């Protein structure tokens, strides 16, 4: 793995965060006089963990590491970190305790973890460094007891420079333009960029960069949302400037998560701004005057921020269910429409009116015989019957099969005594065949019509 | 294959004379049969009052055995976009009428067309006027642009009287050998609100449950036929549980495919049955009206209805 092979070995190999090295060195060299813990926060791949590892190596510290994959409840923290934190160095070995992804200490699984961590920070005998993606998702009490260092998103050219070094060293045959594209796509995430380069092999052609690196920017939207709900200022709108979502999509994100952050009047006031924002979006669309998007954006971000505030540290943000439900219910909608079109065709009416037949049909379905007869008329298939009545559809199907058997039996009885007269038999056959082919062509016609209606949408 | 028709189809009048409660309209239409010619027609009125039935019966009587070849039914609200409508109409209009002077195109729910689409339709009507007559049906004639109205003879279909509904229902009950009680008949006429389709569906649904049709059975069935979900959604919101009501909304819009317009219409209807003060009802009507207006302007159905629910649950 290139990521591991080219992991920085000293401070000079760390790209893009040079200015912060001084701050961190100053903190550790004067450790004990100031805050006992350091919180490094910044987007993924900006070099937080790398910085700590290089620091420990360069200054000759032992690194005691605990990351999100370890269990971090109260007892675990006390056992591992607590011991390390309270025991002084005996033989001159100095220790740094690294708690990676500290914003993930929360909820049931890490029960008591946040509280225990606070105690450990207060009483530690060794430097503790926490890393997090979001400042806001580390509890306030912990933040107050830490020296804060913010890592900015790496610039594309910084990532590019590193990619180029690696490409040269590895003898990868690649155009610089492609490297630049990979760097840009990574959104300042060095780890992601190197992994992308790694996955493209030794000979990389123009355009190959499109095969990799379409990572979603969910982390950054969560970050922005978190700021939106925990602050009370119109300035929060700036947090959304760099988020790569169209305003109508962003509105659905905010709409989805607002009820999780706010309650009562705050929620109502926010929904007011959300609905007004939606109106501006439509005004922009209708008049083709997209400069009006800015009002929509201001209202959905600044408006919602000012409308309420939450002190909840952990809000379970999620992407809009709207698209999810829209996707997962697509099949149901298609079936629903096919049913309505079948009713509409037979009853000379629109889908809207056809819907008014459904309660009556559902009642007839309670009686399998009646249900089978009416289903036959509308030519519903099994899936459609099931869609209307999930409980009784088997009985109705069974009854339909019974209905089919009756005429067959009659014919058999008729046919048996006249087998001697082949003319009569063949006549029966011909009539049968005619009927069948008629049915076939009818079916075909229906299928055509059905395809047409589906196609129209 | 053995089947049973819905009774609205089984008993749909095949001749103009069989249509009940529409005497003046039937008289005017019959004059076209005698003359074997007709202008474009516009049928205006609410659902279930005989617009489609009159159009089909007229076509059958004018064209006799060739009625199917000379009559085309198109639904403007389902066939999205005027292009689909126009293509379909053109294809049909291009071929010559069989055994007659003209063909009839029946365009149901014409008021679902935008005014642009109606203008295009108007041109189509002019181009094919030598071979085609249009019967346009709509709920509100005011939604049809003036140039089209002025080219059509207008027929207004009001809601059917209780008497007309009862005549038809009694006839069906007799044919189907149903034990229809007098109070059951009254109840059907009452719940139908002048809509024959509703009345016949209520009769057929009731007969699916009970052997004799009584008042209580009819009410039981027609309350089942009412979409309870929208009422429930409002109740949940009013109880303060915004999140759950929002989930119901999502299912109505996305899974069941109801339109925002449908939901607004039923919410308005249900408002008067809610157990809240009259003052609160007025407030709710005001909010529904605002949401309706926003939807007409093209706003997002989910977001606007969601705001409406937030208002119900918190306001």
Interface residues (C-beta under 8 A of the other chain):
Chain A: X248 X251 X252 X255 X259 X264 X265 X267 X268 X271 X272 X274 X275 X278 X279 X281 X282 X285 X286 X321 X322 X325 X326 X329 X332 X333 X336 X337 X341 X344 X346 X347 X348 X349 X350 X351 X352 X353 X356 X357 X359 X360 X361 X363 X364 X366 X367 X370 X373 X374 X376 X377 X403 X404 X406 X407 X453 X456 X457
Chain B: X1 X2 X3 X4 X5 X6 X8 X9 X47 X52 X56 X73 X75 X77 X78 X79 X80 X81 X84 X108 X109 X197 X198 X201 X202 X204 X205 X208 X209 X221 X224 X225 X242 X243 X246 X250 X251 X254 X255 X256 X257 X262 X294 X297 X298 X299 X300 X302 X303 X304 X306 X307 X310 X311 X314 X315
